[in-house]
Amino acid sequence: MSHALAAPPASPAPPGVAFVHVNVVPMDREHVLRNQTVVVAGNRIVAVGADVEPPAGAAIIDGHGTAWLSPGLADMHTHSDSARDMALYLANGVTTVLNMGEASNEFLAQVRPAIERGDKPGPHIHAAFLVDGSPRYGHFTVTNASEAREIVRLAKTNGYEFIKVYNNLSPAAFRALVDEGRRRGLPVVGHGVTAVGVERQLDAGQLMIAHAEEFLYTYLLQPGAGSADPVPDTARIPGAIDAILRNKAFVTADINTYATIARQWGKPAVVERFLHEPEVRYLSPDRRLAWRHAGYDERRGNLDGNLAFLRRFTKAMSDAGVPLVAGTDAPTIPGLVPGWSLHDDLAALEQAGLSRYEALATATCTPGRLLHRAAPAAIESGTVEAGRRADLVLTEGNPLDDLATLRRPLGVMIDGRWHDAVNLRRMLDDVAADYAAAGTPR
């Protein structure tokens, strides 16, 4: 019998939960608060302070002065739509995900409510409905403004919170998606649309660009001198940054995703190594097959130059104050396992020159700002402050000293429900056991 779909015992206490003697990384700005008490009632943080008294009868989680409490993490670009993947995210400290396209109806209508009730373990799930202008990439297609408006209304009815635009939309359909999305409260996010261009998309009201490299394709590339491959035009970086800032838009900082694609580009041996990494035991058998046949290893050329440019561009955006959010595209790209890939992305951002605070902000407070822009009436998240949603990660070390401490959570709180390290380990073991059994003939 499968155990991965049932939530391990969590420990919410009706009178509340109090973290005592914890050091807090609030992420409202770059500072730490030592030896604090953090009180949670229901699904909200209600008090943070050195002199706060735990409520009578509250469940006590003692950090002994050495543990660190920080906001739960967010992966703002996933394509996971299984209950097992959601358990992987939570076990890795990820308390919010944004599915960026083609989540199944069953996932949104049944799995997401079960997680919200606490019947299954997993993060808060947000979802974007993916729309393209042709069937070239296998996505849902609209060909004119009328169809675009209809699809926004249908997406709203079915619980989607965003519209994701893709490469081949017509300008008329794109404008209709933005306009109807504004009317229905579904902001537009997604790719650069070739026939529109990313700058005009931002000026029209697109809230988030789903990959930093979209600027390469629709804004920064110029024909390469004596080469079949285009090269980035560095002189246009300030203009791209200005377009983002003047529209108060967000950009997904997905350096590790692009780097992972670059590593396997034309290199079948790299994909084979990915398939033998320890984390692959947490990947479904059908996903392993999809990795093997993804096709990046059959491509020609080299992406190293664009990757180096992307690192430079991401650092320039961060320095200019562009709101960056972490996102990984897991698990559609070979090498990117749900949960682990987010930690790899944070490491890649630090390696690109962002400070640890700036990198951590892409997975905490900045996603919180984006989601608040999209749904102002919802409980705010992404910081450890009174009134915020109780999504928290307890770690042995200070993530501002070493982001890798987040890979080994002592416990995770999701919506006020506490899962200690034993429960988190059980989630992982149950997923691995299910997949191992699926691959073993009876």
Salt bridges, closest charged atoms under 4 A:
ASP28 OD1 - HIS31 NE2 2.81
ASP62 OD2 - HIS64 ND1 3.74
GLU102 OE2 - HIS139 ND1 2.84
ASP119 OD2 - ARG117 NE 2.74
GLU161 OE1 - ARG112 NH1 3.22
GLU161 OE2 - HIS126 ND1 2.86
ASP179 OD2 - ARG149 NH1 2.79
ASP179 OD2 - ARG183 NE 3.24
GLU180 OE1 - ARG149 NH1 2.89
GLU180 OE2 - ARG153 NH1 3.50
GLU180 OE2 - ARG184 NE 2.76
GLU199 OE2 - ARG246 NH2 2.81
ASP203 OD2 - ARG246 NH2 3.12
GLU213 OE2 - HIS211 ND1 3.53
GLU214 OE2 - HIS191 ND1 3.49
ASP242 OD2 - ARG246 NH1 2.63
ASP254 OD2 - HIS211 ND1 2.91
GLU272 OE2 - HIS276 ND1 3.83
GLU272 OE1 - ARG292 NH1 2.77
ASP319 OD2 - LYS315 NZ 2.77
ASP329 OD1 - HIS77 NE2 2.92
ASP329 OD1 - HIS79 NE2 3.00
ASP344 OD1 - ARG407 NH2 2.78
GLU350 OE2 - ARG356 NH1 2.95
GLU380 OE1 - ARG388 NH2 3.72
GLU385 OE1 - ARG388 NH2 3.40
ASP391 OD2 - HIS124 NE2 3.10
ASP391 OD2 - ARG389 NE 2.60
ASP415 OD1 - HIS124 NE2 3.91
ASP429 OD1 - ARG425 NE 3.21
ASP434 OD2 - ARG84 NE 3.27
